[in-house]
């Protein structure tokens, strides 16, 4: 026995197919945005690693924040205390590290009057690498 397809059934199938096409297109756009974000994050981490004016503690905090930022809104919403407990440092270390990264123009930190801070990475515009500080040659101590 063959099933007769009514115009209503046909219209439902068409609408479903159109919806699937749209969701596939949206997923591809979201994937492209996520890939662009992950590429930006990798470049940011490489840049952070090459800066000699950033302390080890600031690098550790910056690395952790960058790894926890989600690709959807490109922000991280953890509290200072939770960051400190998770990576095993004091809250003072997290606060001073985020301030150092913010002063260097590498991190944007939004601190509301009440609530949790939000962090996002910022890649400085530096096409010729002038922001990277030259390392001072080490001098040997005379004995």
Secondary structure, 3 states (H helix, E strand, C coil): CCCCCCHHHHHHHHHHHHHHHHHHHHHHHHHHHHHHHHHHHHHHHHHHHHCCCCCHHHHHHHHHHHHHCCCCCCCECCCHHHHHHHHCCCHHHHHHHHHHHHHCCCEEEECCCCCCCEEEECCCCCCCCCCCCCCCCCCCCCC
